[in-house]
Amino acid sequence: VTKAHLPGRMPPVSLLRRGPSPTGVSPLCALARGVSADSVHRRQPQPDTPGGSRVTYRGGISRSKGAEFMGRLLGRWRGTTIDVSFDHQKWSRHEEASRHMRFWGPAVLHSQTLRRLLFPDLALIAVVSASVVANNSYAVSLGTQPASSAAMARLAETLPTWCAQFLPSGPLLMTLPTEPFALSGFALGLLVTFRTQACHARYSEARLLWGDVINVSRDLGSRILCTVAPTDARTVAERERALRLLGTFVITLKYHVTIDGCNEDVDIAGCTDSDIQGAKDALLLDECACVWAPSSAPGACADDLPARLVRASVVHRPLFVLHELGALLQRLEQAGVLTDREAVQLSEKLLALTRAMGGCERLFRTPIYTPYNHHTSRFLLLWTVSLPAAMYPVVGPLATAPVSLLIAWMMLGIEDIGSRIENPMDTLPLWQYVDAVHGSLAQLRAHDAEYHSPAINKMAEPAPSGSATSA
């Protein structure tokens, strides 16, 4: 995640996360209530290990009272694993021959799958296992006593024959046959596997959509700089504004499909909807301010677009930015700067961004059919909770709890991984994708300046006062 920045270059704001407020107030609520964004501590997201390939994201998104309590109790200990962009070194470690041994070493204690399932799922199965073992041990010890057998015989004599046949002939044990688990385990495996595969398909599609956003933004920025010649001060300013609009689009899209804009330490527990929206506005303005900040770049000038972005009438902010970019291209076409063919080609790029934006919205707003998820969860929980009763006669009292917990961890872990990637916008490193676009636009701007720097500087210089203009 970390990277070396050029001297004098400000770290990309998309890589910044916000820490806890020194006043003890939630940073999100503090921002919503008018506290300056500069008073909130910033930090870069760091991998779990030096040079590692994963970031453990612990965004505070619990809003219910019960979830808020458990989130504060366990939220700093468990989170969602996000795979950052790989490089050659990370691929080498990912494919090394000893990976299987490494994953069963101390790393298993740091597994987010294990930590997320410890409570309440595995804790419930542990309690059920202990109850089964305790009850069966007591029943066995009680059934071996002669007094207990004699009392059961006397009870059978007082009951009708059809009723007495249901009395246990031995100790009253909490056990289940293994055949139902063998038969239902196949169906359960299909349910869980199909759900996980469907979730992974959503994850892959989201990555492809954000790849389209990155590639089209790069291509569109390059085409604008190549087709719009810096012939006068107006075209110089429009070129620079187009690049800034592209940089703003990816920021607004990131905030549009996430609850906190990848600001990990933002805690929304206890905040109202208005507080959350106000805080997101403040965070969005803070990031956009770096894009629209006055700079020494040719054609850069003040613009009120960030302020217009957070108006109440602007509900869909990425669409607002694309509309501004489309209006800019239309002005250039009407002024004769762009030919009809060039305008059509650039419009097709805007359409590609709109489609990618719509695809991200579709994945965010449409989960896998919820009755399917609910039925799979009920089936899986009933199967794992009943497992100790079936394991007791097979493995005995000492191994019932460990074996049941191991099997339940494996089955529940597959389902938990699927549930985490069902909403891929929370498990993709969106801040890195935003930074990739900003870095590409900065490179295009610098590369273009090598060819047009003298002409751009000449056009951007204000005319001397009192100078005569030629006819």
C-alpha positions, 0 to 999 in steps of 0.5 A: 500500500505504501509507496515512495512519493516524489519530493515535494509531492503531497501524498495522494489523499485517496490513500489517507485514512482518518484516525480517532478524534482527540476530543473523544467525539466520533470523527464522522459526527465531528465533521458533520457538526462543523469541526474542521477536517484538519483537526482529524488525524490522518494516516496511510493504510498499512499492510498486516505485515511489512511488505504484505499483500493484505490490509485488514479493514475495520470500518465502523459501520455498525449502527444497531445498539447490539451490533454497536456493543459487539463492534466496539468489543471485537471490532478492533480484533477482527475485520475484513481482509482486502487484497491490495494490488500485487507486484512481483514480490507479492506474487512470489510469496503467494506462490511459494512451495511452503505456503500450505505449512505457513497457513497452518502455522501461527498465521492461522491465529491471525486469520480473519475467518477464524476471528470473525467466526469465534463469536457467536458461531463457534462459541455457540457450537462449543457450548452445545458440544460441552452440553452434549458431553456433560449430559452424556457423561452424567447419563452413562454414570447414572445408567450404570447404577442398579437403583436407576435400572430398578426405578426404570423397570418399576416405571415400565410396569405402571405404564401401558405396553404401547407407552412403555416401549418408548422408554430407553433401555439404557442411559438417556444419551443426546446422540444422533445417527450420522446417516442424516448428516451424510445425506444432508451434507452433500446438499449443504455443500452444494448450497454453500459452494454455489453461493460462494461462487456467485459471490466470487463472480460479483467480486470479479465483475466489480474488479473488471468494472473498476478496471474499465473506470481506470482504463477509460479515464486514462484513455479519455485524459490522453485523448483530450490532451492530444485532440484539444490543442492549447491554442489560447488561454481558454483551451488551456483552462478547459484541458486542465479542467477536464483532467480535474473532472476525471480525477473528481469522478473516481473520488465521487464514485468511491464515495457513492458505492461505500459508506465511508469512502474507505476511511477506515477509522470513521465510526458511524455508530450512534450517528444519525443519517444526517450526521453520516451524510454531512460527514461524507460531504466533509470528507468528499470535500476534503479529497476534492480540495486536493484535486481542485487546489490552486497549483502552478499547472498551466491553465489551473484556476479556481473552480466552485465545483467541489462546493456545487457537488455537495448541494442537496439537489445533487443526489448522484454525484458521479453523474453530476461530474460526468455531466460537467465533463460532457458539457465541457466537451460540447463547448469545445465542439461548438467552438470548433476546437473538436471535430465531429468525429473527435467529439463522437469518440470522446462521447463514447468514452463518457458512455463507457464511464457511465456504463461502468458506474451503472455496473458498480451501482447494480452490484452495490444495490442488488444482493444475491436473492435474500431468501436463498441466503437466509435458507442457506444460513439456517441450514448451515447453522442447524447442521453445525449445531447438531453435529456434536450429537452425531460426533459423540458416539463416533469419536467419544467425549474427549474429541467431540468438541474439537472435531465438531469445532474444526468441521464447523469452522471449515463449513462456516468459513466457506460461507463467511468468505462468500458473505464478505465478497458479496458486496465487493465494494467493501473488499476491493482496495478502491483507494488504490484504484483512485490513486492509480487514476490520479497518478496516470493523469499526473503523468499525462499532464507532465508528458504533455507539458514536455511538448506544449510547455512553451506554448502553454506558458505563453497562452496562460500569461496575462496580457500586460496592462495597456498593451495594444491588441492587433486587429 
